[in-house]
Amino acid sequence: MKTFDEEFYKHRVNTFPFVKLMGMKLVSSGGGKSVMECRIRPILKNSAGVLHGGVMGALVDMSLATALRSVMPLSSRMTTIEYKVNFLKPVPEGTVTAHGNILRLGKTIAGGTVEIRNEAGEVVVFGSGTYYILAARPRADAPAIMEKKKAGGRKSR
């Protein structure tokens, strides 16, 4: 039986174009917990000059998803049902660190919480999320996270 491989998964997540675009980095993932960082760049700031709330929301979602991946069946997939973001303090510069924690892992539903902290260690965002776990049949007994996607898409008629 194949098990979660943190180093493989970190590399996979950290090379996703969206994660790179957002300046995020998965630092650790395992045991239903994750740590992600996001480097604040001018392009990620809102008109008030602080980290945009949409980036914080994406970080909440990614932190929980990476924590969940570490404890769910490798052949399964997940999709976000909902997430909530509570903004506690603006962050104009530096790096924020998100700490995701899965609180409940059921057969089809999982949920957890996230704290995002600034460089001083202050909680600047509190978030939560719920995920639906989809049982997927792996191809050739390969975990879904390890499958390579085929290039291309739908055939034209």
Residue pairs with C-beta under 8 A, 6 or more apart in sequence:
2 74
2 143
2 146
3 74
4 30
4 69
4 70
4 71
4 74
6 28
6 29
6 30
6 70
8 146
9 26
9 29
9 66
9 69
9 70
9 145
10 26
10 27
10 28
10 29
12 145
13 19
13 26
13 29
13 62
13 66
14 20
14 25
14 26
18 58
19 25
19 26
19 62
22 38
22 44
22 55
22 58
22 59
23 38
23 39
23 40
23 41
23 44
24 36
24 37
24 38
24 58
24 59
24 62
25 36
25 37
25 38
25 39
26 34
26 35
26 36
26 62
26 66
27 35
27 36
27 37
27 97
28 34
28 35
29 35
29 66
29 67
29 69
29 70
30 70
31 70
31 71
32 67
32 68
32 70
32 71
32 101
32 102
32 105
32 112
33 67
33 70
33 99
33 100
33 101
33 102
34 63
34 64
34 66
34 67
34 70
34 98
34 99
34 100
35 63
35 97
35 98
35 99
35 100
36 59
36 62
36 63
36 66
36 97
36 98
36 100
37 95
37 96
37 97
37 98
38 44
38 51
38 55
38 59
38 95
38 96
38 97
38 98
39 95
40 51
40 91
40 92
40 93
40 94
40 95
40 96
44 51
44 52
44 55
45 51
45 52
45 92
46 52
46 53
48 90
49 92
50 90
50 91
50 92
51 90
51 91
51 92
51 96
53 85
53 87
56 85
56 87
56 96
56 116
56 125
56 127
57 83
57 85
57 127
59 96
59 98
59 114
59 116
59 125
60 83
60 84
60 85
60 98
60 100
60 114
60 116
60 125
60 127
60 128
60 129
61 80
61 83
61 129
62 98
63 98
63 99
63 100
63 114
63 116
63 127
64 83
64 100
64 102
64 112
64 113
64 114
64 127
64 129
64 131
65 78
65 80
65 131
66 100
67 100
67 101
67 102
67 112
68 78
68 102
68 105
68 110
68 112
68 131
69 78
69 145
71 102
71 105
72 78
72 105
72 110
72 133
73 133
73 135
74 138
74 143
74 144
74 145
74 146
75 135
75 136
75 137
75 138
75 143
75 144
76 133
76 134
76 135
76 136
76 144
77 133
77 134
77 136
77 144
78 110
78 131
78 132
78 133
78 134
79 131
79 132
79 134
80 129
80 130
80 131
80 132
81 109
81 129
81 130
81 131
81 132
82 129
82 130
83 127
83 128
83 129
83 130
84 127
84 128
84 129
85 125
85 127
86 125
86 126
86 127
87 124
87 125
88 123
88 124
88 125
88 126
89 118
89 122
89 123
89 124
90 124
91 118
91 124
94 118
94 119
95 119
96 116
96 117
96 118
96 119
96 124
96 125
97 116
97 117
98 114
98 115
98 116
98 117
98 125
99 114
99 115
99 116
99 117
100 112
100 113
100 114
101 112
101 113
101 114
102 110
102 111
102 112
103 111
103 112
103 113
104 110
104 111
104 112
106 133
107 133
108 132
108 133
109 130
109 131
109 132
109 133
110 130
110 131
110 133
111 128
111 129
111 130
111 131
112 128
112 129
113 126
113 127
113 128
114 125
114 126
114 127
114 128
114 129
115 123
115 125
115 126
115 127
116 123
116 124
116 125
116 126
116 127
117 123
117 124
118 124
136 144
138 144
138 147
139 147
